Amino acid sequence: MSDALERLRAFVLPLAAAHAVHVDREGRFPDETFAALKAHKLMGTFIPSQYGGDGLSVMEVAELCTALGQVCGSSALIYAMHQIKVSSLVCHGPGSAWHEAFMSRVASDQLLLGSATTEAGVGGDVRNSICAVERLGDGETQTFNLSKDATVISYGEQADAILVTARANANAPSSDQVLVLAERDQINLSRQAGWDTFGMRGTCSYGFKLSIHAPARQIFPLPFAEIAAKSMLAHTHIFWASVWYGLAVEAVGRAQALVRSEFRRRATPSSTAPVGSPGASRLAELLAELQTMRGLVIGGIARLERAQREPQQLESTAFLIDMNSLKVSSSQAVVSILNHALLICGIHGYRNDTPYSLGRLLRDAQSAPIMINNDRIVANTANMVLMTRINGNLSG
């Protein structure tokens, strides 16, 4: 177990658990959780040690997301989205003096990174933009302006910096994008849409009109298409799936606790395990589903690690299909597991005032298939599947 996971369990999870109901009920940002994450130096865990971070692996960061997911889905999803943005710095910041220095600041100052990749008019397609970067001046003093109608910026008002996609210039096609990193004092946000939602209420994913004026050196050197393919896509689906696995683990734990309590209540000195009881049988099936979901997440991480050893794989069709499949399968799995846990818990899971309540977990899980809508992912994958040989090997 990493030192970061020990710090999370000791100092953050108890606070996150204590405030999770209020975060959900009030639809507010989990301030207490993130104050604790920052106080115990858990925002820069993915950043390499030479830049002041913990240098954790993808698996270790995924463990942090899963652990948070078991106590507060909103906190976990925010933390996962932050780490996804950090991954862009980790993978594509080295070689750019400004981005390297900023990576060090994320670790030292425990900055929270947000994202503005969605935009009105493109139908949720993050690989196309309407807004464009307007460069001003030349050389080292060059700056840029950018205005974006962002339909969603999760925790935008709490983020210390936001990574924003835009066309490279006013004459560029919609798919010719760059990734811009802007600090909070360089950004003007005007809230346009609320966030009164079914689940994941604490992410505070409001819509904003966003404008930026900043030095041009803060634009990532690589085109966004390369950043998305080489790092963002895989880290997004892995860290999201880790959060959803955390929700599933908690739901199965509550179902197990109820079955155990029912058995103890009915037990006599001569009783044996409740073999054949509906609750126990369903619990066994549920544990099998959970193990399958765990395998999906672990398999996705292993697939990314193999591809990173052979970087040409990161842009291959086979790798893209694998990551898309991870997202679709894990988002379906968490919904299925929560529904089956509710069958076991019955009225105890349906009510909000019992130790076995599944209401918040059920609502948070329903966000999984619509975060980058599964229909869009399946449609994109369908075209690639026709051009790819089915992999019949277990080893990769």
N, C-alpha and C positions, 0 to 999 in steps of 0.2 A: 504494500500500500504506500503510495507516495505521500510525502510530507504535506503536499497541498491538499490531498484528500483527508488527511488527519485534521488539518486546520479547518477545512470545510465542515467536517462532522462535529468537531468540538465547538466551534464558535459561530457558524453560520446557520446550519440546519435547524437548531433549536429556535432561533429567531424567525427564520423563514416559516417554520411550522406554526409558530405562535400567531403570526400575522396573516397567514394565507387566507383564512376565511374572510377577514376584513378587507384584504386587497381585492378579493373576488367580489364581495358584496358591494364595496364602495367604488369599484372600478378604478382604483388608484394605483400609482406606481409603488412597487414594494421598496420603499425608502429604507426600511430597517435592514432588509436583506443586503442591499447594495452598500449601505454604510458599513456593514460587517465584512462584506467581500473586500471592500477597499481597505478597511482597517487591518485585515489579515493578509493583504498582499496577494489576492487571488485573481486580479484582473489581468495580470501579465504572465500568467502561467504558461501560455503557449509560446511566448517570446523567448528566443534562444538566450542562453546565459551570457553571451558576449554583449548583449544589449540590455542586460539587467533583469531578464525574466528567469523563470524556473526551467525553461527548455523542456517542458513536458511533451510526451508523444501524443499523437492523435488519440490513441486508446486511453491515455491518462486524462486528457481533457474530456473525452466522451464519458468517462467514469464520473467526473464532476457534474456534467450535465444530467446524467442519470440519477445521481444522488439528490440533486436539487429537484428533479422531476418527481421524486417520491414525496416531497413535502409541499411544493408550490409550483404548479405548472407555469404560471406567469413568470416567476423568478427564473425558472430553468430556461424558458424560451428566450427571455431577454439575455441571459448569460450565454446561451448558445449563439444567438445572433451576434453578440459582441465578439465571441471567439471566431465566428465566420469572418467578420471584418478584420480581426487581427490576422487571420490566415493570409489575407491579401498582402498585408505588410510583411509577414514572415516569408512568404514565397516570392514576393516581387519587389520588396523594399530594398534589399541588399544591392548595392551598386549606385543607389541614389542617396546622396549625402543627406538631403532633407528628410527623406523617408526613414533612413537609418536613425537619425537623431530623434525623429518623432516616435519611432518604435521604442527607443530608450525612455522617452517621456511617458509613454503608456505604462511601462513597467514602474518607473520611479514615482510618477504622480497618480498612478492607478486610474487612468482615464477610461471612461465608458464610451465606446464607439457605436454609432448608429448607422443607418443605411437609408438612402433614398434612391431606390432603383425602379420603383413603379411610377407611372406617369399617366395623367389623363390623356386619352386619345389613342393609346397603344394597346388597350385591352389586356393589361396585365403581362405583356410580353417584355421581360426585362432586357432582352437582346435587341430592342429597338428603342430609339429616343426621338422625341420631337425637339426638345430644348437643345441648345448648342452653346459651346464655349465661345466667348468673344475675347480674343487676346488683345491686349493693349500694350503698345510699346515694344521694345526689343531687348535682347540680351538678358543680363542678370536682373535687371529691374522690371522685366516684363510682368504684367499682372493679367488677370482675366475677370470677366463678369459672367455670371450664369444665373438664369432665372428658370425655375421649374415648377410646374403644377403637379406636385407630388400627392397622389391619391392616398398614400399611406407612408408615414414615417413612424415606425414603432419607437416609443419613448424619445421622440424627437426633442421634447422640451427638457429632458433630463440628460441627453447625450452631451459629452464634452467635445465631441467632434463627429462629423457625419461624412460618410463616403457616398458620393453622388455620381450617377452615370449621366452622360450627355453626349450628343454628337461632337465630333472632334472640332468642327467649325460649322459656320452657317451654310456652307455649300456641300457638306458631307452627306452621304445617304444615311438613312435612319439607323442602319446596322453598323456604321463606322463610328464606334463609341470610344470614349475615354472614361477613366475613373478618376475622380477628383476627391481629394481629402481636404476638407475645410474645418477649421477650428471654430468653436462656438462664437467667439467674438468677431468672426468673419462672416457670420450667417445671420440673415434676418428671416424669421419664421412668422407667418401669419396663418393662424389656424382657420381651416375652412370646413372641416367635417368632424363630427363627433365620433365616439367609440363606445356605443352602448350595445354590447354584443352578448352572444350566448355563452361564450367561454373565452379563455385567455384574456380576461378583462383587464388585468393589471399591466398588460403590455402597452396600454395607452397609445394605440396605433391610429392616431388622428391623421386627417388629411391636412396638408399645408401648402401654401404658396411659399416657395423658398427662393431666396436670392443670395448670391455670394459675390464678394469681391475679395480676391486673395492673390498672392504671388503665383506666377505660372509654374514655379518649381514644385508646387504641391500636386500637380497633375502627374499621375503615374506614367512612366515612360512607355510601358507596354500598352498596346490596344486592349480595350476591355474584353474583346472576344477571346484573346489569349488568357487573360486573367481568369475569366469565367471557366474556360475549358480546363486550364491547368491546375486550378486550386479551388475556386469558389463553388463550383457545382458539387464536387465531391465532399468538401467540408460542410456545405449546407445540408446535404442529405444525411450525412453521418451524424452530425451534431443534433439535427432535428430528430432523427430516429432514436438517438440516445435519450432525448427528453421524453419521447413517447414511450420508450421502454420503461423509463422511470415511472410514468403514470400507470403502466400496465403492472409493474411489480407491486406498486402500492395497492392497486385494486385486488390483485390476487392475494396479497397479504391480508387484506380485510376479509375477503371471502374465506380464507383459511382460518382466520381467528374466529369467525362466526361458526364454522363447522365444528371447530374444536370446542367452543363454548357450549354448543348444543349437545355434543357428545358427553361433556363433563356433567352437564345438568341432568342428563338422563342415565348416567352411568351408575352401576351397582358394583359392589366389590368383585363380582365374578364377570363383569363386562369385559369384552374384548373390543378391538377397533371396530367401528361401525361398517363392517364390510357389507357392500350391497346397498347401503343407504343412498338415496338420490343425491344428497349434498356431497358426500364423499366421492361418489362416482363422477359427478360433474367437476369436482375439484381436481381429480386426477386428470381429466380431460383438459381442464384449464391450465394446469401446470405444463402439460405437453405443448399447448399453444404458446405459453410463455417461453418455453425452451426454444421453440421454433423461431420466435421473434428475436430472442437473444442471438441465435445463430445468424439471423439476417444481419444484425448490427456488427457482430464480430467478423462475419464474412466480408462485409463492406469495408471495414477498416483494413483487413488483410489484403483486400483487392487494391485499395489505395496505396498501401505500403509497397506492394509488388510493382505497381505502376511507377511509383516515385523512384524506384531503383532502375527503371528503364523509362526515362521521361517521355520517349516518343509514344508510349502507351497512353499517356494522359489525354492525348487528343484523338485516340483511336475510337472508332465506332463501337467496338466491343466494350471498351471501358465506359463510354457514355451510356450504353444500354444497361450495363451493370449498375451504375449509379442511379439511373432513372428507375430501374426495377426495385432497387433498395427503397427509394422514396415511396413508390406506389405500394409495395408489399408491406412495409412497416406501418404506413398510415392506415392501411386496411386492417392490419393485425391488431393495432391498439384499439380500434373501434370494436372489433369482434371480441377481444378479450374483456373489454369493459362491459359489453352487453351480456356476455356469459357470466361474468362476476355478479351482475345484477340478478340473474336468474338464481344464483346460489344464495345471495343475500336477501332476496325478496323484499318485503316491506321494510326490513332493517336497512337495506341499501337505498331504497327509494326515499326514505325519510331523510331530512337534513339534520335531525337532532339525535342521531345514534352514533356510536363509535364505528359503525360499519357503513356509514353513509357514502354513497358513490356519486352524488349529484355533481359536485364540482369536477371530479375526475372525468365523469361522462361528458360534461359540457366542454371541458378543455380538449378531450380526445377528439371531439367532432371537428376541431379546427384542422386536424392533420390532413385529411384528404383535400381540403380546399386551399391550403397554403401551397402556392403554385399548383393550381387545380390538377387533380389526377387525370382528368379528361385531356387536358392540354399535353401533359407528359406522355400519356399513352399514344395520342395522335402523332406526336413527334417521334416516339420510339417505333411506331408501326412502320414508318418509311425506312428506318434504318435496319429493322429486323430482316427485311427482304434482301438486303445486300450483305448479310453477315452469316457466316457459317456457325451452326450451333456447336457450342463447346461441350464436348463429351468427357472432358477430363475433370477429375476431382481436385487436382493440384493447382489449377489456375488456367 
